[in-house]
Amino acid sequence: MAAYDLEKLLVVGVASSALFDLSAADAVFRESGEARYREFQEEHIAEPLQAGVAFPFIQRLLSLNDLSADGTPLVEVIVLSRNDPETGLRVMRSIAHHGLPISRAIFMQGRSPYEYMGALNMSLFLSQNDRDVRIALEMGFAAGQVVGSPAADPDGTDLRVAFDFDGVLADDSSERVMQADGLPAFHAHEIEHLNEPLPEGRLSDFLRGINRIQDIEEARVLADPSYNRRVHVAIVTARNAPSHERVVRTLQSWGVRVNDAFFLGGIEKAKVLRVLRPHIFFDDQLKHLEGAADEIPSVHVPFGVVNEPLDAETSQTPHPTSLA
């Protein structure tokens, strides 16, 4: 049997806590300990877990495999779980119940398997565990903590993905100018470095993977102009003119693209997100996610200067305006 090659696939790792609502089981663990938690999962093994924050996103992402011309998958989702194999049985049964084409999983009792992201060619890891996410980011991987509610969009077939720019797709070098010197200095810096692409951030490779699927759709549009594109990508950022152009030029230099860009200049992102209704939105600041958390499934990417702990003696208070 030939080895299953992940190199050309868009591979996403998802913790069971991101895929399903484990709040009841987690409460048992916290109140009564691991032994009772194991008993609880076995007692309820025939009860399918309900959708978690990342469920609609993962479901739509996997559905894009039907765009493959030869049946070879375009997307692979692998469960990365702190459960042991026995308690993980309920997770796998729930996956089967919901009809998700997920067959691969890593279960490591009490530990997160994020260290295996590189070996499995993953461009993204989603979890509800903040510590696991932060360690994965420190190791150079792309990771985020899910927050909010699952997307209330059960019947469609499209996939809407939205990203913040600085600290998410790009690194935080421009954000550091903002935090240190304020908005006027930031705009001056971006104009001065307009033709200098920003370094890539943690999620740039994930966007590349999405773009590869969009390339397939573009070919379908050329063959059939009536074809409706299913994948839509947007940037929603607090940047505005004149700092907007560096975003566009940077994406061009990386060879990636988005369909839409919202340069909001301090307008509350929640107002736009409620209209855009993404199945997932990535931002490096929780404060930009909390406003629409009741409606928009979101991912906090705790990367960069705005997520560094403040030292009371040596650190300055961040500037009140942010790029994120």
Secondary structure, DSSP 8 states (H G I E B T S, - for coil): ------TTSEEEEE-HHHHB--HHHHHHHHHH-HHHHHHHHHHTTTS---B-TTHHHHHHHHHGGGG-SSS--SEEEEEEESS-TTTHHHHHHHHHHTT----EEEE-TTS-GGGGTTTTTEEEEEES-HHHHHHHHHTT--EEEEES---S--S---EEEEE-TBTTTB-SHHHHHHHHH-HHHHHHHHHHTTTS---B-TTHHHHHHHHHHHHHHHHHHHH-TT----EEEEEEES--TTTHHHHHHHHHHHT---SEEEE-TTS-HHHHHHHH--SEEEES-THHHHTTTTTS-EEE---SGGGS---TTT-----S----
